[in-house]
Amino acid sequence: MKAIVVTDQAAGRAGMTLTERPEPPAAINDVIVEVHASGFVPTEMDWPSTWTDRRDRDRTPSIPGHELAGVVSALGYGTTGLSVGQRVFGLTDWHRDGTLAEYVAVEARNLAPLPGDVDFTVGASLPISGLTAWQGLFQHGRLQAGQSVLVHGAAGAVGSMVTQLAREFGAYVIGTGRHADRQKTLDFGAQEFVDLENDTLDDVGGVDLVFDVIGADIQKRSAGLVRAGGTVVTIVGPPVARPANGWAVDFVVEADRAQLNEIVARVRDGRLRTNIGTVATLDDAVAALNPTERSKGKTIIRVRP
Ligand SMILES: NC(=O)c1ccc[n+]([C@@H]2O[C@H](COP(=O)([O-])OP(=O)(O)OC[C@H]3O[C@@H](n4cnc5c(N)ncnc54)[C@H](OP(=O)(O)O)[C@@H]3O)[C@@H](O)[C@H]2O)c1
């Protein structure tokens, strides 16, 4: 099969090549998915799981990309819940070969059915951003209706999902980002916008939850805004700051079929809008994933155009 592989951690994304790899075998409880569209998070190149297996052994050449939409083409021993020919989408194991390939082996429980009226490109854009937003807001951030949320990078892939889900849940949303991202952030439903290039966060006042996708100094400056009992949820590594009288939580997104069902239901009825930037074919994937200018929104690779 055709696949994008990486072999050299120092080379990062620039070291990606399009090559031939053997089709993956299906393990117990796996499905094989014929990949139609694949998503990719650039920081995967920094994660040990891209380079080693769960026993920390080198697993290169490895195939990146860990979210997909496609069609089940085979079942592993004992697999239940999905069937051959079924449209699916979801998040695959970080330590196994990923979705920038014509086929991928993935545990069936990590996938959900993709309704027939949701395009594969849209399906592949939802798992990482959608699940991260859902888990950060409702599990780790314990958001309550009526609370206020400061959403950093609110025009980005995760931030735009956070903004929309928090608004739907009845929160007051203050989005942040670059000067140029004001209108996009308001269009996703934020009630206020803070321009991190020109405004100061000190004017924000108290919030119940900070959803941080940037880290470093922005996170430090945000921790002081959290009201007693509130939380900073960050997705960019261990917290660098804690609220004086609250919590700081970092996490890595997990696969969850029930949450994927919730997310895709919202896309179908218009409550949730995905945030796709570039769409490219597998033949053009290396260039698309190494843009010369900063790309906005998710880059999706159409493995089967
Ligand atoms: N832990 C997890 O499970 C998990 C899951 C998903 C993502 N992540 C991580 O979360 C981060 C965000 O992911 P994403 O997919 O949402 O990325 P994204 O689409 O690039 O969104 C990030 C947003 O933040 C903005 N931004 C970044 N630095 C900024 C700064 N200093 N000032 C103002 N705006 C700034 C970006 O603007 P520009 O594009 O103009 O820079 C962009 O709008 C990445 O580091 C990713 O690896 C972690």
The ligand as an ORCA input file, in Angstrom:
! r2SCAN-3c Opt
* xyz 0 1
  N      -2.976     16.951     24.394
  C      -3.763     16.624     23.388
  O      -4.466     15.621     23.434
  C      -3.809     17.496     22.172
  C      -4.820     17.301     21.233
  C      -4.901     18.155     20.135
  C      -3.949     19.160     19.977
  N      -2.972     19.297     20.901
  C      -1.988     20.405     20.785
  O      -2.695     21.606     20.974
  C      -2.112     22.635     20.210
  C      -3.177     23.300     19.358
  O      -3.646     22.363     18.403
  P      -4.593     22.833     17.218
  O      -4.762     21.648     16.340
  O      -5.777     23.518     17.732
  O      -3.612     23.901     16.493
  P      -4.024     25.139     15.588
  O      -5.131     24.787     14.675
  O      -2.746     25.642     15.007
  O      -4.602     26.203     16.655
  C      -3.795     26.944     17.521
  C      -4.328     28.384     17.480
  O      -3.636     29.155     18.454
  C      -3.063     30.304     17.805
  N      -1.829     30.667     18.479
  C      -0.758     29.883     18.731
  N       0.200     30.586     19.389
  C      -0.296     31.829     19.538
  C       0.211     33.018     20.141
  N       1.414     33.047     20.727
  N      -0.559     34.130     20.125
  C      -1.789     34.105     19.547
  N      -2.332     33.019     18.951
  C      -1.586     31.905     18.963
  C      -2.789     29.823     16.399
  O      -2.612     30.891     15.509
  P      -1.499     30.725     14.347
  O      -1.913     29.540     13.538
  O      -1.573     32.009     13.604
  O      -0.203     30.505     15.058
  C      -4.068     29.022     16.119
  O      -5.156     29.861     15.781
  C      -0.989     21.992     19.417
  O       0.224     22.188     20.110
  C      -1.358     20.529     19.424
  O      -0.259     19.681     19.303
  C      -2.870     18.494     21.992
*
